[in-house]
């Protein structure tokens, strides 16, 4: 399934970048990221994918319930292991299914909304969400880590890559 392979490709790109970093570089607060770290962005991506996979099993997902796991944002090896495991899990799902989504958009009280989505829809959402964070990570990599090789297309939406290629062919 195309969405699964794209998710695996995204997570594999992130693993490749993480393997080029030290734990110190991975977890260091960077001014260009408002004193957040690359590790925090990667942890965020991992937790969204993880909650989606749990939601596929349980039938319910709520991205507000992230654990904000300090280990994942400070230990790149643990993040690499988790992303590798997610790749296997994602590839093992063979069909779509409904998932009940909950989210709370009130900052003053607990007032969740609920609606039905599907595993494939959430997989597509996680792709776009990850690409967005990868674009932010790429800014930090290019600014602070000039020895790290950033894969082509890293942090660029697939529709943008296709548009750019089609535009080049038309010229």
Buried (B, 14 or more C-beta within 10 A) or exposed (E): BEBBEBBBBBBBBBBBBBEBBEBEBBBBEBEEBEEBBBBBBBBBBBBBBBBBBBBBEEEBBBBEEBEEBEEBBBBBEBBBEBBBBBBEBBEEBEEBEEBBBBEEEEEEEEEEEEEEBBBBBBBBBBBEBBBBBBBBBBBBBEEBBEEBEBBEBBBBBBEEEEEEEEEEEEE
